[in-house]
Amino acid sequence: MQLNEMYDVIIVGAGPSGGMAGWKLAEKGIKILIIEKRKKIGEPVQCAEGLSLFALKENDIKPEKDFIVREMKGAKLFTSSGYFMMFPVPGYIIKRNIFDQYLAEKAREKGGEIRTSERVISITKRQNYFEVTSDKGKYYAKYIILACGPYEGIKGINFPKTRKIVAIEFRFKSNKIDDNYFHFHFGDEFKPFYGWVFFHGDVTGIGAGLYGRGNNLKPIEFLCKKYGFKINKRIKKIAGKIPFSKFPFPEDPEGIIRVGDAIGAVHPYTAGGIHGALSTAKIAAQIIIKNFEKSKINKTYYEEIKKLPIFKDSLWNKQDKLFKKTSKEWDEIGRLMHKRVYSKTPWGRAIFYLFLHPFSTFNLLFFLNLQKEFKLSENFSY
């Protein structure tokens, strides 16, 4: 092999997890190569573009004006009858393409190499290194970081089957309705997922998720009518796939680490994935840096990311029940929590309500249990 083809780490994919891993490795003098199949990093955008303040702080990223569109106070969860509860998780609407490019440029500034318009075809384990074959050449590295999503076809890599949400969002020129909270809508109209409305300033994004390939636009049509938009007047469509079931940690060859969507690092209730992508990438970089001369790092890495709240079994075990809630059940919760912070239960009202409606006991108990789970993971919600 030629000397210039040998790297310490090759990263497949230049999304937020690939850029983050490359940045943190390169700044410690690790020789890295990022291979990205797209011509331009971050484009086309396949994201609703919400990101929490905590995600940036935890990963030492300054909120630069180049990728920040507006600050948000948190989120509101609406039920079918118009009740809503508050989620005071501050954050931002970002320009996702600029954000991805920002992270990649940080990696480049620290000495990392980036190749775009190049697709990885296969990864083969040799004696003490990996051979990476793309449609443009061969490269070699001690370690591989997969930051390419959960469904990339690469020979030599097993991508477990996981349930995926197809998220579709239409963008419209903004009207008079505006808010500095993200809007999330739950109920029968949005099954099997939820609907959302994001206020970007000059545009408004209205979206929903579905399973499978069918483009069922009824949830989006419902929200368009509710917020005063005509669906045929959209100016842009955004769509992307999100892994949305508990991801089995695969037994990869020693030295291959998966980050972001490639390891299912999304919130079990919201499918928010940028924070998980950043955090798993940062952990992967730290593990490689600390254990560079050691032969086994996979186990150490997976043990570390399991500590992240988004990988808690108790959250994933409640996912199906959460999304099977009917509009009636959501209204019961909404009536109790209307205009309140989701974690501050009005106990007097709750006891009185249950006295009048004893059949609602299990629904409200489920919500109370959900409160505790979400409180531990709220910073990863978007």
C-alpha positions, -999 to +999 in steps of 0.1 A: +000+000+000+011+036-006+020+056+025-005+084+016-033+059+015-028+048+052-048+065+079-053+061+116-091+063+112-114+063+082-148+078+088-177+068+064-201+097+062-198+135+068-231+142+086-230+156+122-216+124+136-189+120+110-178+156+112-178+156+150-157+124+152-133+137+126-129+171+144-123+155+178-098+130+164-079+154+141-074+180+169-055+153+188-032+146+159-050+115+147-047+111+109-082+108+096-101+105+063-138+113+059-155+098+029-188+113+019-210+101-010-227+134-016-212+161-037-218+188-011-218+180+027-252+184+043-272+186+011-299+179+004-313+186+039-333+157+053-340+171+087-366+194+105-336+213+119-343+214+156-314+212+181-313+216+218-290+241+236-277+213+258-266+193+227-242+221+218-230+228+253-224+191+260-203+187+229-184+220+232-199+236+201-205+273+201-239+285+187-225+303+156-247+328+138-238+311+105-259+280+113-284+294+139-318+305+125-335+314+158-336+306+195-364+285+208-378+284+243-388+247+241-417+227+228-455+225+232-473+191+229-508+195+215-537+171+218-566+168+193-588+191+213-563+218+216-549+212+250-512+215+253-484+211+278-450+227+279-415+212+275-391+240+286-360+225+268-343+256+251-327+252+218-324+264+182-337+260+147-306+256+127-295+254+091-286+218+090-265+219+058-244+248+072-241+230+106-228+198+089-204+218+068-192+237+100-183+204+117-166+190+087-146+222+083-135+220+119-121+185+111-103+199+080-088+228+099-072+204+124-056+184+095-083+160+085-088+150+049-123+149+034-133+133+001-168+140-013-187+125-043-172+092-033-191+060-023-176+033-001-183-001-016-166-025+008-147-027+040-124-057+045-105-068+077-069-076+070-043-086+096-041-055+118-058-029+096-089-024+073-090-021+036-117+004+024-127+002-012-146+031-028-157+038-063-125+059-067-098+040-049-085+020-019-076+033+015-063+017+047-068+024+084-064+009+119-099+020+128-132+026+110-161+048+121-194+042+104-213+075+103-234+066+073-269+059+087-286+025+093-293+014+058-261+020+037-251-010+016-215-017+022-200-051+014-185-066+045-208-047+069-239-062+084-267-036+088-293-050+111-329-046+101-346-019+121-380-002+119-377+031+102-399+062+102-401+081+069-403+118+080-418+142+055-419+179+059-433+207+036-420+242+039-442+272+033-438+310+032-447+320+067-480+335+076-491+354+107-489+323+129-456+323+147-441+310+180-408+305+196-418+270+207-417+239+186-452+225+181-458+187+183-492+172+177-503+137+190-536+119+184-554+097+160-549+120+131-511+115+133-507+078+139-484+059+137-461+089+146-468+126+154-471+158+135-450+189+140-448+226+131-415+245+132-414+282+128-381+291+110-389+328+106-392+333+069-406+298+063-428+274+083-422+237+083-451+213+087-444+176+088-453+141+100-439+106+100-451+072+086-439+037+082-432+022+048-430+037+014-465+052+010-469+089+011-498+094+034-501+131+035-533+133+056-515+143+088-497+171+070-529+182+052-547+183+086-520+205+101-518+227+070-556+234+073-552+240+110-524+266+106-538+282+075-516+269+047-526+253+014-506+222+008-503+229-030-485+262-021-455+245-005-421+258-017-400+228-006-403+192+004-379+176+029-378+138+035-356+113+053-355+080+070-350+076+108-342+044+126-370+041+151-367+008+170-342-004+196-310-010+177-292-043+183-255-036+189-240-056+160-209-078+164-186-059+140-150-068+134-129-054+162-120-018+153-152-008+136-174+016+156-208+029+146-221+063+155-253+084+150-280+068+130-257+039+122-262+027+158-297+040+162-288+070+185-322+086+184-347+095+211-373+067+215-402+092+218-393+120+194-368+104+170-346+134+175-311+123+163-286+152+160-278+152+197-273+114+198-251+117+166-229+143+182-226+125+216-218+090+202-193+105+178-175+124+206-174+092+227-161+072+198-133+097+193-124+097+230-123+059+231-100+057+201-077+084+214-074+069+248-070+033+236-052+038+202-025+013+208-048-013+222-063-041+202-099-041+216-121-010+218-155-021+206-167-034+240-154-003+258-172+020+233-206+002+236-204+001+274-199+038+273-227+048+250-252+026+268-249+052+296-266+077+273-303+081+283-315+074+247-303+038+250-323+030+281-344-001+277-372+014+299-377+042+273-378+019+243-402-005+261-428+023+264-424+035+228-452+014+212-477+022+240-469+059+237-477+060+199-508+038+203-525+064+226-558+075+212-570+111+209-593+105+238-564+093+260-542+122+249-571+146+257-573+132+292-537+139+298-540+173+281-570+184+301-550+177+333-517+193+321-531+222+300-506+251+298-485+234+325-449+222+323-451+184+316-432+175+348-453+195+372-484+174+379-513+193+396-520+165+422-552+179+436-567+182+401-554+147+392-570+131+423-603+149+417-603+139+380-596+102+388-624+103+414-648+113+386-632+092+359-618+060+375-614+043+342-587+068+333-565+056+361-542+035+339-538+062+313-528+088+338-505+064+357-487+057+324-482+094+319-468+098+354-443+070+347-435+086+314-427+119+331-398+103+350-384+087+319-386+118+298-371+140+325-340+119+323-338+121+286-354+155+277-321+171+266-319+145+238-354+151+226-344+172+196 
